Amino acid sequence: MTIERVLAPLAAALPGLEALYVDLHRHPELAFAETRTAAELARRLEADGYEVHTGVGRTGVVGVLHNGEGPTVMLRADIDALPVEEKTGLPYASTARGVDAAGNDVPVMHACGHDMHATWLSGAASLLSAARDAWAGTLVVVFQPGEEAAGGAAGMVADGMFDLAGRPDVVFGQHLAPGPAGWVLTRPGVVMAASDTMRITLHGRGGHSSRPETTVDPAVMAASVVLKLQTVVSRGVAATDPAVVTVGSLHVGSVANVIADDAVLEVNTRAFDGAVLLRLREAIERIVNAEAEAAGAPKPPTIELLSSYPVTFNDEQTADRLTDVFRGHFGQERVMPAPLVTGSEDFGEFGSAAGVPSVFWLVGGLDAHEVITAMTEGRFERDIPSNHSPRFAPVLDPTLRAGVETLVVAALSRLSHPGVG
């Protein structure tokens, strides 16, 4: 069988892939600063015979492998890390620091698994290159920067990625999940939420805390806004439309006896329908402007849209077909329906821009016994670290193997197999 032939060298390759993963984990880099990461991944693609393009969308890498007539399949992994201080206790835990978009010195960790994503794709790219006699077509391997900043995928497209690599016939991607290691979770249709992040500056008029009557206190405005925003979902969105509004950051003032000029809030919204997300945005703007006017603010609030993710949507026919292929390879017991995920991704930008089907799935990466026991006992949310946690630590076996296999199996499900038995 073609799949078995291509995957035959994987066992021998796993120690090297583990070393790559550990190296990437020890040296995480923030969005659009992934220069070391990109250089290493590009080097490996070149060694495997790919035509390599670097600096795509600032720090992205695109590898192209032409191998005769046939479909063009794109495989994508994201490579950026997060401003999180690692608390896993792993011997290869990150102690790295970086500079965030605001110029702050911050700790950096691969708390979302992008180091695993990059390792999976590097391994799959190498196996598929070594087995070029087993398939025909074109393989496009994309290491995407800036997923956490929401601009990475769109930036690569705008930078002419498809001019360099050609337009794919299908786009595949996957994400590490806090599920049992080795499990594969798939879902047709909507799989991940759309999301907006807004920065809201409430403009007051500062002064001495002993004379509040001479000021317009932005702290009071901010407190009122935070409470009012809790009604956006409960009173503005139908119960059948899941949605989330979170005030994740609020900064006002610096000392107790000074009333500040401004208060700054950062608000995140999520929904599985773009129209619902727009409704959330409009409601937030309405509430913020009304509170400022009611407080007698000297000028209207400043509302900035910092990032926006689309709904991640899996082409239903392609997703169903791929699920059947996964079940045939991994067995029914390891391929499960994926839940709706309220996290967000910019992966869908690639398929939308190319006008082709795309499918995104999840691969479990935590100790299977611990996860299943926690689920059974109702302790999953409390005891199992999720993505973005400083304690998120995937187990390497069988996570590494499973993620490489899924990408190889997905690619071979669409590439041609001339004369291969």
C-alpha positions as CSV (number, residue, x, y, z in Angstrom):
1,M,0.0,0.0,0.0
2,T,1.2,3.5,-0.8
3,I,0.6,4.9,2.7
4,E,2.6,2.1,4.4
5,R,5.5,2.6,1.9
6,V,5.7,6.3,2.5
7,L,5.5,5.9,6.3
8,A,7.9,3.0,6.6
9,P,10.9,5.3,7.5
10,L,9.0,7.2,10.1
11,A,10.1,5.0,13.1
12,A,13.8,5.7,12.3
13,A,13.1,9.4,11.8
14,L,11.3,9.9,15.1
15,P,14.5,10.6,17.3
16,G,15.5,13.3,14.9
17,L,12.0,14.8,14.9
18,E,12.0,14.7,18.7
19,A,15.3,16.6,18.7
20,L,13.8,19.2,16.3
21,Y,10.7,19.6,18.6
22,V,12.8,20.1,21.7
23,D,15.0,22.6,19.9
24,L,11.9,24.6,18.7
25,H,10.4,24.4,22.2
26,R,13.5,25.7,23.8
27,H,13.8,28.6,21.3
28,P,10.3,30.0,20.8
29,E,9.7,33.3,18.9
30,L,6.8,35.7,18.9
31,A,4.6,36.5,15.9
32,F,6.6,37.8,12.9
33,A,9.9,37.4,14.8
34,E,10.3,33.7,14.0
35,T,13.6,34.2,12.2
36,R,15.5,31.4,13.8
37,T,12.6,29.0,13.5
38,A,12.0,29.9,9.8
39,A,15.7,29.5,9.0
40,E,15.8,26.0,10.4
41,L,12.6,24.8,8.8
42,A,13.8,26.3,5.4
43,R,17.1,24.5,5.7
44,R,15.4,21.2,6.2
45,L,13.1,21.7,3.2
46,E,16.1,22.6,1.0
47,A,17.8,19.4,2.2
48,D,14.7,17.4,1.2
49,G,14.8,18.8,-2.3
50,Y,12.1,21.5,-2.1
51,E,12.1,24.8,-4.0
52,V,12.1,27.1,-1.0
53,H,10.9,30.7,-0.6
54,T,11.6,32.6,2.6
55,G,10.4,35.9,3.9
56,V,6.9,35.3,2.6
57,G,4.5,37.5,4.6
58,R,7.6,38.7,6.6
59,T,8.8,35.5,8.2
60,G,6.9,32.7,6.4
61,V,8.4,29.8,4.5
62,V,7.0,28.1,1.4
63,G,8.4,24.9,0.1
64,V,7.3,23.5,-3.3
65,L,7.9,20.0,-4.6
66,H,6.9,19.4,-8.2
67,N,6.6,15.7,-9.0
68,G,4.9,15.2,-12.3
69,E,1.3,15.7,-13.4
70,G,-1.4,15.6,-10.7
71,P,-3.2,17.7,-8.1
72,T,-1.6,20.4,-6.0
73,V,-1.9,19.8,-2.3
74,M,-1.1,22.4,0.3
75,L,-0.1,21.5,3.9
76,R,0.2,24.3,6.5
77,A,1.6,24.7,10.0
78,D,1.9,27.8,12.1
79,I,5.2,28.6,13.9
80,D,4.8,31.5,16.3
81,A,4.8,31.3,20.1
82,L,3.1,33.3,22.9
83,P,4.1,35.8,25.5
84,V,3.7,33.2,28.3
85,E,6.1,32.2,31.1
86,E,6.5,28.4,30.9
87,K,5.7,26.5,34.1
88,T,5.7,22.9,32.8
89,G,8.9,21.9,34.7
90,L,10.1,20.1,31.5
91,P,13.9,19.7,31.2
92,Y,13.6,21.5,27.9
93,A,11.3,24.3,29.2
94,S,11.7,27.7,27.5
95,T,13.5,30.5,29.3
96,A,13.4,32.7,26.3
97,R,12.3,36.3,26.3
98,G,11.2,38.5,23.5
99,V,9.8,41.9,22.6
100,D,6.0,42.1,22.0
101,A,4.2,44.4,19.6
102,A,4.0,47.1,22.2
103,G,7.7,47.0,22.8
104,N,7.5,45.2,26.1
105,D,10.1,42.6,27.2
106,V,8.1,39.4,27.8
107,P,8.7,35.7,28.5
108,V,8.0,33.5,25.4
109,M,6.7,29.9,25.3
110,H,5.2,27.6,22.7
111,A,2.0,27.3,24.8
112,C,-0.2,26.6,21.9
113,G,1.7,23.7,20.3
114,H,3.0,25.5,17.2
115,D,6.4,23.9,17.8
116,M,4.7,20.5,17.4
117,H,2.8,21.7,14.3
118,A,6.1,22.7,12.7
119,T,7.8,19.4,13.6
120,W,4.9,17.4,12.2
121,L,5.0,19.2,8.9
122,S,8.8,19.0,8.6
123,G,8.6,15.3,9.2
124,A,5.8,14.8,6.7
125,A,7.5,16.9,4.1
126,S,10.6,14.8,4.4
127,L,8.8,11.5,4.1
128,L,6.8,12.6,1.1
129,S,10.0,13.8,-0.6
130,A,11.8,10.6,0.0
131,A,8.9,8.6,-1.5
132,R,8.4,10.6,-4.8
133,D,8.0,7.3,-6.7
134,A,4.8,6.7,-4.7
135,W,2.8,9.8,-5.8
136,A,2.5,12.4,-8.5
137,G,1.5,16.0,-8.4
138,T,2.7,19.1,-6.5
139,L,3.2,19.4,-2.8
140,V,3.2,22.9,-1.2
141,V,4.5,23.1,2.4
142,V,3.7,26.3,4.2
143,F,5.2,27.3,7.5
144,Q,3.1,30.3,8.5
145,P,4.1,33.1,10.9
146,G,1.9,35.3,13.0
147,E,-1.1,33.1,13.6
148,E,-1.4,34.4,17.1
149,A,-1.4,38.0,15.7
150,A,-4.2,37.1,13.3
151,G,-2.4,38.5,10.2
152,G,0.0,35.7,9.2
153,A,-2.1,33.8,6.7
154,A,-3.5,37.0,5.0
155,G,0.0,38.4,4.9
156,M,1.4,35.4,3.1
157,V,-1.4,35.6,0.6
158,A,-1.0,39.3,0.1
159,D,2.8,38.7,-0.4
160,G,2.1,36.6,-3.5
161,M,2.4,33.1,-2.0
162,F,0.2,31.6,-4.7
163,D,2.3,33.3,-7.4
164,L,5.3,31.5,-6.0
165,A,3.8,28.2,-5.3
166,G,0.8,27.9,-7.6
167,R,-2.8,27.7,-6.6
168,P,-3.6,24.5,-4.6
169,D,-6.5,22.2,-5.3
170,V,-7.0,21.6,-1.6
171,V,-5.6,22.9,1.7
172,F,-5.0,20.8,4.8
173,G,-4.0,21.8,8.3
174,Q,-4.2,20.5,11.9
175,H,-3.8,21.6,15.5
176,L,-2.6,20.1,18.7
177,A,-5.4,19.7,21.2
178,P,-5.7,18.8,24.9
179,G,-7.1,15.4,24.1
180,P,-5.8,11.8,24.3
181,A,-2.4,11.6,22.5
182,G,-2.8,9.9,19.1
183,W,-6.5,10.6,18.7
184,V,-7.6,12.4,15.6
185,L,-10.7,14.6,15.8
186,T,-12.5,15.7,12.6
187,R,-15.7,17.7,11.8
188,P,-17.4,18.8,8.6
189,G,-18.7,22.4,8.4
190,V,-17.9,25.0,11.1
191,V,-15.1,23.8,13.4
192,M,-13.7,26.9,15.0
193,A,-15.2,30.3,15.9
194,A,-14.7,33.7,14.4
195,S,-13.2,36.2,16.7
196,D,-12.6,40.0,17.1
197,T,-10.2,41.7,19.4
198,M,-10.8,45.4,20.1
199,R,-8.9,48.1,22.1
200,I,-11.3,50.7,23.6
201,T,-9.9,53.9,25.0
202,L,-12.4,55.8,27.2
203,H,-11.4,59.5,27.3
204,G,-12.0,61.3,30.6
205,R,-10.6,64.4,32.2
206,G,-8.1,63.8,34.9
207,G,-7.4,65.6,38.2
208,H,-6.9,65.3,41.9
209,S,-8.7,62.5,43.7
210,S,-9.8,65.0,46.4
211,R,-11.9,66.9,43.8
212,P,-13.7,64.3,41.6
213,E,-16.3,66.9,40.7
214,T,-13.8,68.7,38.5
215,T,-13.0,65.5,36.5
216,V,-14.7,62.9,34.3
217,D,-13.5,59.7,35.8
218,P,-12.6,57.1,33.2
219,A,-12.3,54.4,35.9
220,V,-16.0,54.8,36.6
221,M,-16.8,54.7,32.9
222,A,-14.7,51.6,32.5
223,A,-16.4,49.8,35.4
224,S,-19.8,50.6,34.0
225,V,-18.8,49.5,30.5
226,V,-17.5,46.1,31.8
227,L,-20.7,45.4,33.6
228,K,-22.9,46.5,30.7
229,L,-20.9,44.3,28.3
230,Q,-22.0,41.3,30.3
231,T,-25.5,41.8,28.9
232,V,-24.5,41.8,25.2
233,V,-24.8,38.0,24.9
234,S,-27.5,37.4,27.5
235,R,-29.8,40.1,26.1
236,G,-28.6,40.7,22.6
237,V,-28.0,37.3,21.1
238,A,-30.4,34.4,20.6
239,A,-29.9,31.5,23.0
240,T,-29.4,29.2,19.9
241,D,-26.4,31.3,18.7
242,P,-23.3,30.6,20.9
243,A,-21.3,33.7,21.6
244,V,-18.7,35.0,24.1
245,V,-17.7,38.5,25.1
246,T,-14.6,38.9,27.3
247,V,-12.9,41.9,28.8
248,G,-9.4,40.5,29.1
249,S,-7.5,43.7,29.9
250,L,-8.3,47.0,31.7
251,H,-5.8,49.7,32.5
252,V,-6.5,53.0,34.2
253,G,-4.4,55.3,36.3
254,S,-1.1,54.7,38.2
255,V,-1.6,56.0,41.7
256,A,-4.5,56.2,44.2
257,N,-4.7,60.0,44.5
258,V,-4.8,60.9,40.8
259,I,-7.8,60.5,38.5
260,A,-6.5,59.5,35.1
261,D,-7.3,61.0,31.8
262,D,-8.0,57.7,30.0
263,A,-8.9,54.1,30.6
264,V,-8.0,51.4,28.1
265,L,-9.9,48.1,27.7
266,E,-9.2,45.2,25.4
267,V,-12.3,43.1,24.5
268,N,-12.4,39.8,22.8
269,T,-15.6,38.4,21.1
270,R,-16.3,35.0,19.6
271,A,-19.1,33.4,17.6
272,F,-19.7,30.6,15.1
273,D,-21.5,32.9,12.7
274,G,-20.0,36.0,11.1
275,A,-23.3,37.8,11.3
276,V,-23.5,37.2,15.1
277,L,-19.9,38.5,15.5
278,L,-20.9,41.7,13.7
279,R,-23.9,42.0,16.0
280,L,-21.5,41.7,19.0
281,R,-19.2,44.4,17.6
282,E,-22.1,46.8,17.0
283,A,-23.5,46.3,20.5
284,I,-20.2,46.9,22.1
285,E,-19.7,50.1,20.1
286,R,-23.2,51.3,21.1
287,I,-22.7,50.6,24.8
288,V,-19.3,52.2,24.9
289,N,-20.4,55.4,23.1
290,A,-23.5,55.6,25.3
291,E,-21.6,55.3,28.6
292,A,-19.1,58.0,27.5
293,E,-21.9,60.3,26.6
294,A,-23.7,59.6,29.8
295,A,-20.6,60.4,31.8
296,G,-20.0,63.7,30.0
297,A,-16.8,62.5,28.4
298,P,-14.9,65.3,26.6
299,K,-14.7,63.3,23.4
300,P,-16.1,60.0,22.1
301,P,-14.2,56.7,22.8
302,T,-11.5,55.5,20.4
303,I,-12.4,52.0,19.2
304,E,-9.7,50.0,17.4
305,L,-10.1,46.6,15.8
306,L,-6.8,44.9,16.6
307,S,-7.4,41.5,15.0
308,S,-10.2,39.6,13.4
309,Y,-10.3,35.8,12.6
310,P,-12.8,34.3,10.3
311,V,-14.9,31.2,11.0
312,T,-12.9,28.1,10.3
313,F,-15.1,26.1,8.0
314,N,-14.3,22.6,6.7
315,D,-15.6,21.8,3.2
316,E,-18.1,19.1,4.1
317,Q,-17.5,16.6,1.3
318,T,-13.8,16.9,1.6
319,A,-13.9,16.6,5.4
320,D,-16.1,13.5,5.3
321,R,-13.9,11.8,2.7
322,L,-10.8,12.6,4.7
323,T,-12.4,11.2,7.9
324,D,-13.1,7.9,6.1
325,V,-9.4,7.8,5.1
326,F,-8.3,8.5,8.6
327,R,-10.5,5.7,10.0
328,G,-9.1,3.3,7.4
329,H,-5.6,4.1,8.6
330,F,-5.9,4.7,12.3
331,G,-9.0,2.6,13.1
332,Q,-12.5,3.6,14.2
333,E,-11.4,3.8,17.9
334,R,-8.9,6.7,17.3
335,V,-10.9,8.9,15.0
336,M,-13.5,10.9,16.8
337,P,-15.9,13.7,16.1
338,A,-14.4,17.1,16.9
339,P,-16.3,19.4,19.2
340,L,-17.1,22.9,18.1
341,V,-14.0,24.9,19.2
342,T,-14.5,28.5,20.5
343,G,-10.8,29.1,19.8
344,S,-10.0,30.8,16.5
345,E,-7.6,30.3,13.6
346,D,-6.6,32.1,10.4
347,F,-6.0,28.9,8.5
348,G,-9.2,29.4,6.6
349,E,-7.7,32.5,4.8
350,F,-5.7,30.2,2.5
351,G,-8.7,28.2,1.2
352,S,-10.8,31.3,0.9
353,A,-8.2,33.2,-1.0
354,A,-7.5,30.3,-3.4
355,G,-11.2,29.5,-3.8
356,V,-10.6,25.8,-3.0
357,P,-11.8,23.4,-0.3
358,S,-9.9,23.3,3.0
359,V,-10.0,20.9,6.0
360,F,-8.7,21.5,9.5
361,W,-8.6,18.8,12.2
362,L,-7.3,18.2,15.7
363,V,-4.7,15.8,17.0
364,G,-4.7,14.9,20.7
365,G,-1.4,15.4,22.5
366,L,-1.8,14.7,26.2
367,D,-1.4,11.6,28.3
368,A,-4.4,9.4,27.3
369,H,-4.9,7.8,30.7
370,E,-4.9,11.2,32.5
371,V,-7.2,12.8,30.0
372,I,-9.8,10.0,29.9
373,T,-9.8,9.6,33.7
374,A,-10.3,13.4,34.1
375,M,-13.1,13.3,31.6
376,T,-14.8,10.3,33.3
377,E,-14.5,11.9,36.7
378,G,-15.7,15.4,35.6
379,R,-12.3,17.0,36.3
380,F,-11.2,17.8,32.7
381,E,-11.7,21.6,32.8
382,R,-10.0,21.8,36.2
383,D,-7.1,19.4,35.9
384,I,-6.1,19.2,32.2
385,P,-4.0,22.2,31.0
386,S,-5.3,23.6,27.7
387,N,-3.6,25.5,24.9
388,H,-2.2,28.9,26.0
389,S,-1.7,27.5,29.6
390,P,1.8,27.9,31.0
391,R,1.5,24.2,32.0
392,F,0.5,22.9,28.5
393,A,3.0,20.1,27.8
394,P,2.2,17.5,25.1
395,V,3.7,14.0,25.5
396,L,6.0,13.2,22.6
397,D,4.9,9.6,22.2
398,P,2.6,9.0,20.3
399,T,1.9,12.6,19.5
400,L,4.8,13.1,17.2
401,R,4.1,10.0,15.2
402,A,0.3,10.6,15.0
403,G,0.7,14.2,13.7
404,V,3.2,13.2,11.0
405,E,1.0,10.3,9.9
406,T,-2.2,12.5,9.6
407,L,-0.4,14.9,7.3
408,V,1.0,12.2,5.1
409,V,-2.3,10.3,4.9
410,A,-4.1,13.5,4.1
411,A,-1.7,14.5,1.3
412,L,-1.7,11.0,-0.2
413,S,-5.5,11.0,-0.2
414,R,-5.5,13.7,-2.9
415,L,-2.2,13.2,-4.7
416,S,-2.1,10.9,-7.7
417,H,-0.7,7.4,-7.4
418,P,0.4,6.3,-10.9
419,G,1.1,2.6,-11.2
420,V,1.5,2.2,-7.4
421,G,0.1,-0.9,-5.8
